[in-house]
Amino acid sequence: MKKVYWIILFSFYCAFAHAQNKHAAQSMYPSYKGLVMAGYQGWFRAEGDGAKAGFSHYFRDTNRCGIDMWPDVSEYAKTYNTPFKMADGSPAKLFSSYDKSTVDLHFKWMKEYGVDGVFMQRFFSTAKEKKQGNSSLTVLRNALSAASANGRAIAVMYDLSGLGANGEDCSALIEDWKYLVDSLRVTNQEGKKTYLQHNGKPVVAIWGIGFPDRPYSIRNIGLERLIDFLKNDPVYGNCAVMLGVPAFWRTLNADCVSDPYLHELIRKCDIILPWTVQRFTPLLHNDMDRYRDLVIDDMTWCRNNGVDYVPCVCPGFSWHNLSRYEFPDDVKPVASIPRQGGRFYWQQIATAIRSGASMLYVAMFDEVNEATAIFKATDKPPVSTVAGFINMDGKPSDHYLWLTGEAGKMLRREKPLAMKMPER
């Protein structure tokens, strides 16, 4: 009788605990494995869009441009004239991420080309602000709706950028996660449930851990408390935690702090994402061999320590315009890591899959500031004497969206893996 009593009590406790948890019990995406996800900034604003932020993240004026590639805006419902000019003298136009129609179009593209979904970037500096009137929440709310409507995976990625060295810790992220779960229902959105899960648990990413140029120490900003909350809180927890770490996290050198405490944090989590943007280039002979060896050795460490591993891939990199006024003594060239018409992107994708990767992270979907975006961009950017822009090497504007969809098919073995970039 006593045994039956404890069984009934335990069953009641489990049912109560499940009832308390606010996440959807199931999702269209119960695992990250087999998916190609991209990062999504959603931080672009335009003069006249209602956000009252001017052309934030685009430029301050024509002399202080903040983007190195120009979006193809031919399909947007709303666009905004800029002071930049096209070759024919007409005003160059841009979109605003604040517009619902923009986010709807981006997720429509994801569905059309087979991009599985995105991690929505949420910065510490934004998360600690007053919630009402925060334009980033408008973008996130629209993205949740668009993800559901288009059947695309979506997840939150907290970026610790904005966390200072003046005694701040991660407590603001705990409160923000509660707010997102309660008010925006991020893990249980209306309509189709598409919030990304891993092993049946909602994925929450924390990016910016272990980089030596950050003003904070990983030892005193409450990371263990944040991770414990996300994994174990009975109402807001039971999440799968993904950490964004430096490329050389395993050896604790080069772009990484030398503190072995980083490995302790990684072992407490479910997935790691090493940031390899700018760490590899097609301009070095056989650099993909170095990338291959890094991925294989990283995955071995993760397998031995019970952590899943997602390689990062990117189309290329350019940081010319921002560097002109942020680092005038070290101005970067346009297309410092060239795309080569998609060959560099595909080399990373094929190398990662061939090395055993079961999931991929693309940096990024809409990042035109550093010219890593995979969404539609123009091969004929504005003409300027003070700003330089990359082109698409003669490829159509949707070239990288299409390649990303092909990557997903090969990752899931729906098509044979091709080491050479596929042609349409």
C-alpha positions as CSV (number, residue, x, y, z in Angstrom):
1,M,0.0,0.0,0.0
2,K,2.8,2.4,0.9
3,K,4.5,1.7,-2.5
4,V,1.2,2.5,-4.3
5,Y,0.9,5.7,-2.3
6,W,4.4,6.9,-3.4
7,I,3.7,6.0,-7.0
8,I,0.5,8.1,-7.0
9,L,2.2,11.0,-5.2
10,F,5.1,10.9,-7.7
11,S,2.6,10.8,-10.7
12,F,0.8,13.8,-9.2
13,Y,4.0,15.7,-8.7
14,C,5.1,15.1,-12.4
15,A,1.7,16.2,-13.7
16,F,1.8,19.3,-11.4
17,A,5.3,20.2,-12.6
18,H,4.3,19.8,-16.2
19,A,1.3,22.0,-15.7
20,Q,3.5,24.7,-14.1
21,N,5.9,24.8,-17.1
22,K,4.8,27.4,-19.6
23,H,6.5,25.9,-22.7
24,A,4.6,24.1,-25.4
25,A,4.8,20.3,-24.9
26,Q,5.6,19.7,-28.5
27,S,7.1,21.6,-31.5
28,M,7.3,21.1,-35.2
29,Y,11.1,21.2,-34.5
30,P,11.9,18.8,-31.5
31,S,15.6,18.7,-32.4
32,Y,18.3,21.0,-33.8
33,K,19.8,17.9,-35.5
34,G,19.3,17.9,-39.3
35,L,18.6,21.7,-39.4
36,V,20.4,24.6,-40.9
37,M,19.6,27.7,-38.7
38,A,20.8,31.2,-39.3
39,G,21.3,34.2,-37.0
40,Y,18.8,37.1,-37.5
41,Q,19.7,40.6,-36.4
42,G,16.4,42.4,-37.1
43,W,18.0,45.7,-36.0
44,F,17.7,47.8,-39.1
45,R,15.5,50.9,-38.9
46,A,14.6,53.5,-41.5
47,E,13.7,57.2,-41.3
48,G,9.9,57.3,-41.3
49,D,9.2,53.7,-40.3
50,G,7.6,54.8,-36.9
51,A,10.5,53.5,-34.7
52,K,12.0,57.0,-34.4
53,A,15.5,55.7,-34.8
54,G,16.5,57.1,-38.1
55,F,18.5,54.8,-40.3
56,S,19.9,53.0,-37.2
57,H,22.5,50.3,-38.1
58,Y,22.5,51.4,-41.7
59,F,24.3,54.7,-41.5
60,R,24.4,58.1,-39.7
61,D,25.0,60.0,-42.9
62,T,26.5,59.4,-46.3
63,N,30.0,59.8,-44.8
64,R,29.4,57.3,-42.0
65,C,27.9,54.2,-43.6
66,G,27.5,51.1,-41.5
67,I,26.9,48.4,-44.1
68,D,29.1,46.7,-46.6
69,M,26.5,45.1,-48.8
70,W,23.2,46.5,-50.1
71,P,19.9,44.6,-49.9
72,D,17.9,43.8,-53.0
73,V,14.7,45.6,-52.0
74,S,12.7,44.8,-55.2
75,E,10.2,42.6,-53.3
76,Y,9.6,44.6,-50.2
77,A,6.2,46.1,-49.6
78,K,7.7,49.1,-47.9
79,T,11.0,50.8,-48.7
80,Y,12.6,54.1,-47.8
81,N,14.6,56.5,-49.8
82,T,18.2,57.2,-48.6
83,P,20.7,59.9,-49.5
84,F,22.7,57.3,-51.4
85,K,22.3,57.2,-55.2
86,M,22.2,54.3,-57.7
87,A,24.2,54.5,-60.9
88,D,21.3,56.1,-62.8
89,G,21.0,58.8,-60.1
90,S,17.8,57.5,-58.5
91,P,17.7,57.3,-54.7
92,A,18.9,54.0,-53.2
93,K,16.2,52.4,-51.1
94,L,16.4,50.3,-47.9
95,F,13.9,48.3,-45.8
96,S,13.1,48.5,-42.1
97,S,13.1,45.4,-39.9
98,Y,10.5,47.3,-37.8
99,D,7.9,46.7,-40.5
100,K,5.9,43.6,-40.2
101,S,5.8,43.2,-44.0
102,T,9.7,43.0,-43.9
103,V,9.8,40.1,-41.4
104,D,6.9,38.3,-43.2
105,L,8.9,38.5,-46.5
106,H,12.1,37.2,-44.8
107,F,10.3,34.2,-43.4
108,K,8.5,33.6,-46.7
109,W,12.0,33.4,-48.3
110,M,13.1,30.9,-45.6
111,K,10.2,28.7,-46.5
112,E,10.6,29.1,-50.2
113,Y,14.3,28.2,-50.2
114,G,14.4,25.7,-47.5
115,V,16.2,27.6,-44.8
116,D,15.0,25.8,-41.6
117,G,14.8,28.9,-39.3
118,V,16.6,31.5,-37.4
119,F,18.0,32.5,-34.0
120,M,16.6,35.9,-33.1
121,Q,19.5,38.0,-31.7
122,R,18.6,39.7,-28.4
123,F,21.3,41.9,-26.8
124,F,21.9,42.3,-23.1
125,S,21.7,46.1,-23.5
126,T,18.2,45.7,-25.0
127,A,17.0,43.0,-22.6
128,K,17.7,45.2,-19.5
129,E,15.7,48.2,-21.0
130,K,12.1,49.0,-20.1
131,K,9.9,46.6,-22.1
132,Q,7.2,48.9,-23.3
133,G,8.0,50.7,-26.6
134,N,11.1,48.6,-27.2
135,S,11.2,48.2,-31.0
136,S,13.2,45.0,-30.8
137,L,10.1,43.4,-29.1
138,T,8.0,44.4,-32.1
139,V,10.4,42.6,-34.4
140,L,10.5,39.5,-32.2
141,R,6.7,39.5,-32.0
142,N,6.4,39.7,-35.7
143,A,9.0,37.0,-36.2
144,L,7.2,34.6,-33.9
145,S,4.0,35.1,-36.0
146,A,5.9,34.8,-39.3
147,A,7.7,31.7,-38.1
148,S,4.4,30.0,-37.2
149,A,2.7,31.1,-40.5
150,N,5.6,29.7,-42.6
151,G,6.4,26.7,-40.5
152,R,10.0,27.9,-39.7
153,A,12.0,27.2,-36.6
154,I,12.7,30.1,-34.3
155,A,14.7,30.5,-31.1
156,V,16.1,33.3,-28.9
157,M,19.9,34.0,-28.8
158,Y,21.0,36.3,-26.0
159,D,24.1,38.3,-27.0
160,L,26.1,39.5,-24.0
161,S,27.1,42.6,-25.9
162,G,26.3,45.6,-23.6
163,L,27.2,43.8,-20.4
164,G,29.7,46.0,-18.7
165,A,32.5,45.5,-16.2
166,N,30.9,47.5,-13.5
167,G,29.4,44.7,-11.5
168,E,26.6,43.8,-13.9
169,D,25.5,40.2,-14.1
170,C,23.1,38.1,-16.1
171,S,20.1,38.6,-13.8
172,A,18.5,40.9,-16.4
173,L,18.4,37.9,-18.8
174,I,16.5,35.8,-16.3
175,E,13.9,38.5,-15.9
176,D,13.8,39.0,-19.7
177,W,13.3,35.3,-20.4
178,K,10.4,35.3,-18.0
179,Y,8.9,38.3,-19.8
180,L,9.3,36.7,-23.2
181,V,7.7,33.5,-22.1
182,D,4.8,35.2,-20.2
183,S,4.1,38.2,-22.5
184,L,5.2,37.1,-26.0
185,R,4.7,33.4,-25.4
186,V,8.0,32.7,-27.3
187,T,8.0,29.0,-26.6
188,N,4.3,28.5,-27.1
189,Q,3.3,30.9,-29.8
190,E,-0.2,31.0,-31.3
191,G,-0.8,28.9,-34.4
192,K,1.9,26.3,-35.3
193,K,4.3,25.7,-32.5
194,T,7.7,26.2,-34.2
195,Y,10.0,27.3,-31.3
196,L,13.2,25.3,-31.8
197,Q,13.7,22.4,-29.3
198,H,16.6,20.1,-28.8
199,N,15.9,16.7,-27.2
200,G,12.4,18.0,-26.7
201,K,13.5,21.1,-24.8
202,P,13.3,24.8,-25.9
203,V,16.7,26.0,-27.0
204,V,18.0,29.2,-25.5
205,A,21.4,30.5,-26.8
206,I,23.8,32.7,-24.8
207,W,26.5,34.2,-27.1
208,G,29.7,35.9,-26.1
209,I,31.3,33.7,-23.5
210,G,35.1,33.3,-23.4
211,F,36.1,36.2,-25.8
212,P,39.1,38.1,-24.3
213,D,38.1,41.5,-25.7
214,R,34.9,41.6,-23.6
215,P,34.8,43.9,-20.6
216,Y,33.5,41.2,-18.3
217,S,34.9,38.1,-16.7
218,I,33.0,34.8,-17.2
219,R,33.6,34.0,-13.5
220,N,31.6,36.8,-11.9
221,I,28.6,37.6,-14.1
222,G,26.3,34.9,-12.8
223,L,26.6,32.5,-15.8
224,E,26.1,29.4,-13.7
225,R,23.0,30.8,-12.1
226,L,21.6,31.8,-15.5
227,I,22.3,28.3,-16.9
228,D,20.8,26.6,-13.8
229,F,17.7,28.8,-14.1
230,L,17.2,28.0,-17.8
231,K,17.7,24.3,-17.2
232,N,16.0,23.7,-13.9
233,D,13.4,26.3,-13.1
234,P,10.1,24.5,-12.8
235,V,8.1,27.2,-14.6
236,Y,10.5,28.8,-17.1
237,G,13.2,26.2,-17.3
238,N,13.6,22.7,-18.7
239,C,15.5,24.4,-21.6
240,A,18.4,23.2,-23.7
241,V,21.2,25.8,-23.4
242,M,23.5,26.6,-26.3
243,L,26.7,28.6,-25.7
244,G,28.3,30.8,-28.3
245,V,32.1,30.6,-27.7
246,P,35.3,31.5,-29.5
247,A,36.6,29.3,-32.3
248,F,39.5,28.1,-30.2
249,W,37.6,27.4,-27.1
250,R,38.9,23.8,-26.8
251,T,42.6,24.8,-26.6
252,L,41.9,28.0,-24.7
253,N,44.2,30.1,-26.9
254,A,44.2,32.5,-29.9
255,D,40.7,34.2,-29.8
256,C,39.8,32.6,-26.4
257,V,40.4,33.4,-22.8
258,S,42.9,30.9,-21.2
259,D,40.6,30.2,-18.3
260,P,39.7,26.5,-17.9
261,Y,36.5,27.6,-16.2
262,L,35.1,28.0,-19.7
263,H,35.1,24.2,-20.1
264,E,33.2,23.9,-16.8
265,L,30.5,26.1,-18.2
266,I,30.4,24.2,-21.5
267,R,29.9,20.9,-19.7
268,K,26.8,22.3,-18.0
269,C,25.2,23.0,-21.3
270,D,23.6,21.1,-24.2
271,I,25.1,22.6,-27.4
272,I,28.1,24.8,-28.2
273,L,28.5,27.1,-31.2
274,P,32.1,28.1,-31.9
275,W,32.3,31.5,-33.7
276,T,34.5,31.0,-36.8
277,V,33.7,34.1,-38.7
278,Q,37.0,35.8,-39.7
279,R,39.0,32.8,-38.5
280,F,39.2,31.2,-42.0
281,T,39.6,32.6,-45.5
282,P,39.8,31.3,-49.1
283,L,42.9,33.5,-49.5
284,L,45.0,31.0,-47.6
285,H,46.1,27.8,-49.3
286,N,44.2,24.8,-47.9
287,D,42.6,26.7,-45.1
288,M,39.7,24.3,-45.2
289,D,42.0,21.6,-44.0
290,R,42.5,23.6,-40.9
291,Y,38.8,24.2,-40.6
292,R,38.2,20.4,-41.0
293,D,40.7,19.5,-38.3
294,L,39.2,22.0,-35.9
295,V,35.6,20.7,-36.4
296,I,36.7,17.0,-36.1
297,D,38.7,17.6,-32.9
298,D,36.0,19.8,-31.4
299,M,33.4,17.2,-32.0
300,T,35.6,14.5,-30.4
301,W,35.9,16.7,-27.3
302,C,32.1,17.3,-27.2
303,R,31.3,13.6,-27.7
304,N,33.6,12.7,-24.8
305,N,31.9,15.4,-22.6
306,G,28.3,14.8,-23.5
307,V,27.8,18.1,-25.4
308,D,26.4,18.6,-28.9
309,Y,28.3,20.6,-31.4
310,V,27.1,23.0,-34.2
311,P,29.7,24.3,-36.6
312,C,29.4,27.9,-37.8
313,V,29.6,28.8,-41.5
314,C,29.5,32.2,-43.3
315,P,29.5,33.4,-46.9
316,G,32.4,35.8,-46.5
317,F,33.2,39.0,-44.6
318,S,33.7,42.7,-45.2
319,W,34.0,45.5,-42.7
320,H,35.3,48.4,-44.7
321,N,32.7,51.2,-44.1
322,L,32.5,50.8,-40.3
323,S,36.2,50.5,-39.9
324,R,36.8,53.8,-41.8
325,Y,35.6,55.9,-38.8
326,E,35.9,53.4,-35.9
327,F,39.5,52.5,-36.7
328,P,40.8,55.1,-39.2
329,D,44.4,53.9,-38.8
330,D,43.4,50.4,-39.7
331,V,40.8,50.6,-42.4
332,K,39.7,47.2,-43.7
333,P,39.5,46.5,-47.5
334,V,36.2,45.8,-49.1
335,A,35.6,42.1,-49.2
336,S,38.5,41.2,-47.0
337,I,37.2,37.6,-46.9
338,P,35.8,37.3,-50.4
339,R,32.7,35.2,-51.2
340,Q,34.1,33.9,-54.5
341,G,30.6,33.6,-55.9
342,G,29.6,31.2,-53.1
343,R,32.6,28.8,-53.3
344,F,34.0,29.8,-49.9
345,Y,30.5,29.3,-48.3
346,W,30.1,26.0,-49.9
347,Q,33.6,24.8,-48.9
348,Q,32.7,25.4,-45.2
349,I,29.3,23.7,-45.5
350,A,30.7,20.6,-47.3
351,T,33.7,20.3,-45.0
352,A,31.5,20.5,-41.9
353,I,29.0,17.9,-43.2
354,R,31.8,15.6,-44.4
355,S,33.4,15.9,-41.0
356,G,30.3,14.6,-39.3
357,A,28.3,17.7,-38.4
358,S,24.6,16.9,-37.8
359,M,23.5,20.6,-37.7
360,L,24.7,23.9,-38.9
361,Y,24.6,27.6,-37.9
362,V,24.8,30.2,-40.6
363,A,26.2,33.6,-39.8
364,M,24.0,35.4,-40.7
365,F,20.6,35.8,-42.4
366,D,20.5,39.6,-42.6
367,E,23.8,40.9,-41.4
368,V,24.7,43.5,-44.0
369,N,27.0,45.4,-41.6
370,E,29.8,42.8,-41.9
371,A,28.5,41.5,-45.3
372,T,27.8,38.0,-44.0
373,A,24.1,38.1,-45.0
374,I,22.6,35.2,-47.0
375,F,19.3,37.0,-47.9
376,K,18.8,38.7,-51.2
377,A,21.4,41.4,-51.9
378,T,22.0,43.3,-55.1
379,D,24.9,42.9,-57.5
380,K,24.6,46.6,-58.3
381,P,24.9,48.5,-55.1
382,P,24.8,52.4,-54.9
383,V,27.7,54.4,-56.3
384,S,29.6,56.3,-53.6
385,T,32.9,58.1,-53.3
386,V,33.0,57.6,-49.5
387,A,31.6,54.1,-49.1
388,G,32.5,50.8,-50.6
389,F,30.1,47.8,-51.1
390,I,30.6,44.2,-52.1
391,N,28.7,42.9,-55.1
392,M,27.3,39.4,-55.7
393,D,30.1,38.3,-58.1
394,G,27.5,38.3,-60.9
395,K,25.3,35.8,-59.1
396,P,21.5,36.3,-58.7
397,S,20.4,38.0,-55.5
398,D,18.9,34.7,-54.1
399,H,22.1,32.7,-54.7
400,Y,23.0,32.2,-51.0
401,L,19.4,31.4,-49.9
402,W,19.4,28.7,-52.6
403,L,22.8,27.3,-51.5
404,T,21.6,27.2,-47.9
405,G,18.5,25.2,-48.9
406,E,20.8,22.8,-50.7
407,A,23.0,22.5,-47.6
408,G,20.0,21.4,-45.6
409,K,19.1,18.7,-48.1
410,M,22.6,17.3,-48.0
411,L,22.8,17.6,-44.2
412,R,19.7,15.4,-44.0
413,R,21.0,13.1,-46.7
414,E,18.1,13.9,-48.9
415,K,20.7,14.5,-51.6
416,P,24.3,13.1,-51.9
417,L,26.9,15.5,-50.5
418,A,28.7,17.5,-53.2
419,M,32.1,18.9,-52.3
420,K,31.9,21.2,-55.3
421,M,29.4,24.0,-55.1
422,P,26.2,22.9,-56.8
423,E,24.9,24.8,-59.8
424,R,21.2,25.5,-60.5
